[in-house]
Amino acid sequence: MVRSVAKAFRVLEAFDAHHPQMTLSQIAARTEMDLSSAQRFAHTLQTLGYLEKDSTTRQFELSVKTLDLSYRFTRTSRLVDRAMPVLQHLSKETEETINLTVLDGTEIVFISRFLSRHVLHTDVTIGTRLPAYCMAPGRAILSRLPEDEFEAVLAASDIRAHTQNTITDPKALREIIEQARLEGFATAFEELYHGDGSIAAPVLGANRKVMGAVSVAASTLRYRREDMISAFAPMILAAARSISFS
């Protein structure tokens, strides 16, 4: 492993919603580097265009060029390319929010998202990471993992109650994942956000290995749980089959 490359990414990853701008000393503290190393990496990233520095406050922040990395991903991803027309069609048919997600560690990552006019959580955007165990897309993906991989994800997850509806009992979670495996789709209702319900189905690769999940999210204030499942589960299953490479 090239340590200098790893350190450069540590600097970029140090910036987040809680640390949008930082001084060199703050970057050094966040990345656990000495001040001299932090200065070299910050200067290099600034020269390459990935960081910007305010001449008055002397604080650094991510530049718009960092979006190039996500743009290149979406333009080269076979999954996104194959899913796009299906997601667009599903968005028009349901008039609800449609998502395409993948699993990374214990989290799902949103790689495509079509918002509806009824959207509740506008802070969820492409690139957002959320815990897999309490989200329908995460459960759909977990349901198609080999048992040892599923157990590893569950063991590594920070399982806690985000709302009063969050399922945190490991036995109950295993039963939910098994039900998703048998039915072909997974659900989650108000387990991370109040008023949010979602249904998801796994997208498979040519080797039958799970690649991600397609999901629909809608307000529980507008749909009863059983009505949401009956209305959208067949559509989500059909969309997942259309996107799958198998």
Helices and strands as residue ranges (DSSP letters): H 3-13, H 24-31, H 35-48, E 51-53, E 60-62, G 64-66, H 67-76, H 78-94, E 97-104, E 107-114, E 129-131, G 132-134, H 136-142, H 147-156, H 170-183, E 186-189, E 196-204, E 210-219, H 225-243
